[in-house]
Amino acid sequence: MTVYFEDIQIGDSAEYAKTITEADILMFAAVSGDDNPVHINQEYAEASMFKTRIAHGMLTAGLISTVVGTRLPGNGTIYLSQSTKFKAPVRLGETVTARVTVTELDPAKKRVKFATQCLVKGNVVLEGESLVIAPSRPA
């Protein structure tokens, strides 16, 4: 799916939801090299401040990339920047909804700024901003 820059308006939004699984965490640990035991070792995690294993923060943040790369603007989008504040942990089995909302448009550069959030059961677990170059309608 592609929403061209010319069709995007301030206030437009899109989202993507995913339930975080054991496989997600293990694959993310493998591909990123982040094998922090709070993510992969239940015994270790039980002694942590979280009392159980949690998903990698960047796994959660990666769901924002899913929204901008597949929903709004979608195919052909180029990521320029992302700011992220982690507000709460995500645990195995929780469903994360990643949401982006257009806050600024730069027609000269075809840039779109988004307010970004990830939520679990309506509670914000991540917030920030993204800046992307949106594809332009073919001439």
N, C-alpha and C positions, 0 to 999 in steps of 0.2 A: 504494500500500500504506500502511496505517496500523496502527501498534501503539499502542493506547490506553494512557494513563498507568497505568490500573488493571491492565494486563497486563504491565507492565515490571518486571523484577526486577534487583537488583544482580548484576552479572556478565554480563548479557545483552550480546551484541555483534553487530555487523553490519559488512559491508565492501563495497567497490566497487573494481574494478580497471579501469584505463585505460592504454593505451599512448599515450604522448605523441608527437604527430605535428608535422610542420612546420606544417600548417594550424592546429593548436591554438595554437601559439606565435604565429603571425602574427595570428590572430583575437584572442587575448588582448591582444597589443600594440595592436591597433586599438581594441578596446573600452575598454581601460584607459588608453590613452595612454602606456603605459610602453614606449618604443621604445629602451631601453637597448641599445647595440650588442652587449653580451655575449649577448643573446637572439636578435638578428636578423642579425648581421653575422659570418660565419664567420672572415674575415680578422682582424677585431678580436678575436674570441673566442679565436683560436689564440694570440694574444699575451697573453692573460689567465692568471690562475692556474689556470683550469679547462681550458685548452688546446683547448677546443671550445665550441660554443654550449650554453647550458643553458636549461632552462625557467624561467619566472618563478616565484619562490617562492610568490607568491599564487595562481598557477595550480594548483600542487600543493596548497596549503592549501584551495583551493576544492573539491577532491574530498571533503574532510570534510563540507562543506555538502551535497554530493550524497548522502552516506550518511544524514545526519540528516534531510534533506528528502524522501528517497524510500524509505528502508529502515527506519530506527529513530530516532525514532518514525515518520517518514514524513510523508505529506500532512497539512498543517495545523500542522506544527511551527513555532514561532517562535524564532528565534535570539536569544539575549540577549548572549552573549559568547564569545570565542575567544582563548585564549593559544596562541602558536605559537613553537617554537624550531626553527630550521632547522639540521639536523645535517650534511647533505651535499647536493650538487647533484643535479638530475635532468637527464639528457641526452635528446636526441631519440631516439626509438625504445625508450626504457626503459618498462617497465610498472610503474605505481605502484599499489599496493594501499592504499587508505585504510580504516582500521579505527577503530571507536568501541566503547568498552566502558563500560557503566554503572557508575559508582562511588558515586553518591549519588542519593537520591530525596527530594523535599520534597513530601509529599502535600497540604499546605495550599495551596501555590502551583502544584502540578502541574509542578514543575521537575525536570529531569533533568540531572545532571552526568555528563560522559563523559571518560574518558581517551582521547585521540586520537593516532593514529599514521598516518604514511604510510611505506610500505616499498618498496624496490626490491630484488628478489632476496633478501628476508629481512632486509635491512639497513635500519635506521631512518634515514629522510632528514628526517623532521619529527615532532615530538612536542608535545603540549600538552593543553589541556583545553577543553571546550565546555560551555556552560550553555544549556539550551533550555527552553521551555515546551512540554510534550507535549499533544496533543489528549486530551480526556477522553471517555470512552464516553458516547454520547447517552443521556439519561434515558428 
